Amino acid sequence: MSQGKRVFIFLGPPGSGKGSLSKLCVNELGWEQLSTGNLCREHISNQTEIGKKIDFAIKSGKLVSDGLIVEMVKKWLDECLSAKECVILDGFPRTLAQAEALDVLLKERFSFSDLSVVKLVIEDEKVVARLSGRYICQNDRCQEVYSLIKGSSLAPRKHMVCDACLGPLMRRSDDNKDSVKERLRTYHRHENKLLSFFETQGQAVTEFCVDKPLDVVFDNFKALVGLDRE
């Protein structure tokens, strides 16, 4: 593997725009994005050994174990850090156990890579408002995200129709105010543990404001990582 690889961890609550910012980095910069949700679905669809274990856990009504998630991420990193200069871990690690396992993995197997932790900062009230207007494509292989909030840059060209695959849009059952507030409380508990862990490891965490239009956020991110000077 070549030297100079960069691994970015995007820490941020649901609705902070991790996926949207990651997508721009993939499409405009040629980076690679890890979304554990999408990767789980891919493994299940392809009936890999990992996918079979994940599918069994889900159908049994259990949470997918941290060990299984880490195994999946390890395989992904093996493949992607061979081909890409920069990768984004979108929503991973989610738990302290995952962070500890990732720390060991990067030091033992990917020591040639440079890790950056970026905390996406936005007020909880803004997240509640964002998710209340969020819709996603019903096509499992698409899952494009849109916003029906007036003036949003993520609005679909045709009402309730996905731009990418022309599938119908739907609202997630947990994208209501009460559910979002509970998800935020859960997220912050995990986030505080992750931040404490990174601090003990001497890993700097960069705070990055995402309460702006997406195009502005992307330009600011490029400046943050030094790409505006290239």
C-alpha positions in Angstrom: 0.0 0.0 0.0 1.2 3.5 -0.7 2.0 6.1 2.0 0.2 9.3 2.8 -3.3 7.8 3.3 -5.8 9.8 5.3 -8.6 8.5 7.4 -11.4 10.9 8.5 -13.9 10.1 11.2 -17.0 12.2 10.9 -18.6 12.5 14.4 -22.1 14.0 14.3 -25.7 13.4 15.4 -28.3 12.1 13.0 -29.3 14.9 10.7 -26.0 16.8 11.0 -25.2 16.1 7.3 -22.5 13.4 7.6 -23.8 11.5 4.6 -24.4 14.6 2.4 -20.9 15.9 3.1 -19.4 12.5 2.6 -21.2 12.1 -0.7 -19.7 15.4 -2.0 -16.2 14.3 -0.9 -16.8 11.0 -2.9 -18.2 12.7 -6.0 -16.0 15.8 -6.2 -12.8 14.6 -4.6 -12.7 10.9 -5.4 -12.7 9.8 -1.8 -14.3 6.7 -0.4 -17.1 6.7 2.2 -17.8 4.0 4.8 -21.5 3.9 5.8 -22.0 0.9 8.1 -25.7 0.8 7.3 -25.1 0.6 3.6 -22.2 -1.9 4.1 -24.4 -4.1 6.2 -27.1 -4.2 3.5 -24.5 -4.9 0.9 -23.1 -7.9 2.8 -26.6 -9.2 3.4 -27.5 -8.8 -0.2 -24.3 -10.6 -1.4 -24.8 -13.4 1.3 -21.2 -13.1 2.5 -20.2 -14.9 5.7 -20.4 -11.5 7.5 -23.7 -10.8 5.8 -25.2 -14.0 7.0 -24.2 -13.3 10.6 -25.6 -9.8 10.4 -28.8 -11.0 8.8 -29.2 -13.7 11.5 -28.7 -11.1 14.3 -31.3 -8.7 12.8 -33.9 -11.4 12.2 -33.3 -12.6 15.8 -34.2 -9.1 17.0 -30.6 -8.5 18.3 -28.2 -5.7 17.8 -25.4 -6.3 15.5 -22.4 -6.9 17.8 -19.4 -4.5 17.9 -17.1 -7.3 17.0 -19.0 -8.1 13.8 -19.1 -4.4 12.8 -15.4 -4.1 13.4 -14.7 -7.2 11.3 -16.7 -5.7 8.5 -14.9 -2.4 8.7 -11.5 -4.1 8.8 -12.3 -5.9 5.5 -13.5 -2.6 4.0 -10.3 -0.7 5.0 -8.2 -3.5 3.6 -9.8 -3.0 0.2 -10.3 0.8 0.2 -7.0 2.0 1.6 -5.3 0.1 -1.2 -7.1 2.1 -3.8 -7.9 5.5 -2.3 -5.9 8.2 -0.7 -8.6 9.4 1.6 -11.5 7.6 3.2 -14.3 8.7 5.5 -15.7 6.7 8.3 -19.3 8.0 8.4 -21.0 7.2 11.7 -18.2 4.8 12.8 -17.2 4.3 15.5 -20.5 4.6 17.3 -19.5 3.0 20.6 -16.5 3.1 22.9 -15.8 -0.6 22.1 -15.7 0.2 18.4 -13.4 3.1 19.0 -11.0 1.0 21.0 -11.0 -1.7 18.4 -10.5 0.9 15.6 -7.5 2.4 17.5 -5.8 -1.0 17.7 -6.6 -1.8 14.0 -5.2 1.5 12.7 -2.0 1.2 14.8 -1.4 -2.5 14.0 -2.6 -2.8 10.5 -2.8 0.7 9.0 -0.1 2.6 10.7 0.8 4.3 7.5 -2.4 6.3 7.6 -3.1 9.7 9.2 -6.2 9.9 11.3 -8.4 13.0 11.6 -11.5 13.3 13.8 -14.0 15.9 12.7 -16.9 16.8 15.0 -19.8 18.2 13.0 -21.3 20.9 15.2 -25.0 21.9 15.0 -27.6 22.7 17.7 -30.1 19.9 18.6 -33.0 22.2 17.7 -31.7 22.5 14.2 -31.3 18.7 13.9 -34.9 18.2 15.0 -36.1 20.7 12.3 -33.9 19.0 9.6 -35.1 15.5 10.3 -38.7 16.5 10.5 -38.4 17.4 6.8 -36.1 14.6 5.7 -37.3 12.0 3.2 -35.3 9.1 1.7 -35.7 7.0 -1.4 -37.6 3.7 -0.8 -35.2 1.8 -3.1 -32.9 -0.2 -0.8 -30.1 0.1 -3.3 -30.4 3.8 -3.6 -31.4 5.4 -0.2 -30.8 9.0 -1.5 -31.6 11.6 1.1 -33.8 14.6 0.4 -35.3 17.5 2.3 -38.8 19.0 1.8 -37.9 22.0 4.0 -38.6 25.1 1.9 -35.5 26.5 0.2 -33.4 23.4 1.0 -30.7 22.5 -1.6 -31.6 18.9 -1.0 -35.1 19.2 -2.4 -36.0 16.6 -5.1 -36.6 18.0 -8.6 -40.0 16.3 -8.7 -42.1 16.2 -5.6 -41.7 12.9 -3.7 -39.7 11.3 -6.5 -36.0 10.4 -6.3 -33.7 12.3 -8.7 -31.3 9.3 -8.9 -33.5 6.3 -9.6 -37.1 7.8 -9.9 -38.2 5.7 -7.0 -40.8 7.1 -4.5 -39.7 8.9 -1.4 -40.7 8.1 2.1 -40.3 9.4 5.6 -38.6 7.3 8.2 -40.9 6.3 11.0 -38.4 7.6 13.6 -38.0 11.0 12.0 -40.6 12.6 14.2 -39.8 15.1 16.9 -40.1 12.8 20.0 -38.1 10.0 18.4 -35.4 12.4 17.1 -35.0 14.0 20.6 -34.5 10.5 22.1 -32.0 9.5 19.4 -30.1 12.7 20.1 -29.9 12.0 23.9 -28.6 8.5 23.1 -26.1 9.9 20.5 -24.7 12.5 23.0 -24.1 9.8 25.6 -22.0 7.8 23.1 -20.3 10.9 21.7 -19.1 12.0 25.1 -17.5 8.6 25.7 -15.9 8.7 22.3 -14.5 12.2 22.9 -13.1 11.2 26.2 -11.4 8.2 24.6 -9.9 10.3 21.8 -8.6 12.8 24.4 -6.9 10.0 26.4 -5.3 8.8 23.2 -3.9 12.3 22.4 -6.0 12.4 19.3 -7.1 15.9 18.3 -10.8 16.5 17.5 -11.6 19.4 15.2 -15.0 21.1 15.6 -16.6 22.0 12.3 -19.8 24.0 12.0 -22.3 22.5 9.6 -25.3 24.9 10.3 -24.9 26.4 6.8 -26.0 25.6 3.2 -24.4 22.4 2.0 -22.3 24.1 -0.7 -20.8 26.5 1.9 -20.2 23.6 4.3 -18.3 21.7 1.5 -16.2 24.7 0.6 -15.4 25.3 4.3 -14.5 21.6 4.7 -12.1 21.7 1.8 -10.4 24.8 3.4 -10.3 22.9 6.7 -8.3 20.0 5.2 -6.1 22.2 3.0 -7.7 21.3 -0.4 -8.5 24.9 -1.2 -4.8 25.6 -1.7 -4.4 22.8 -4.3 
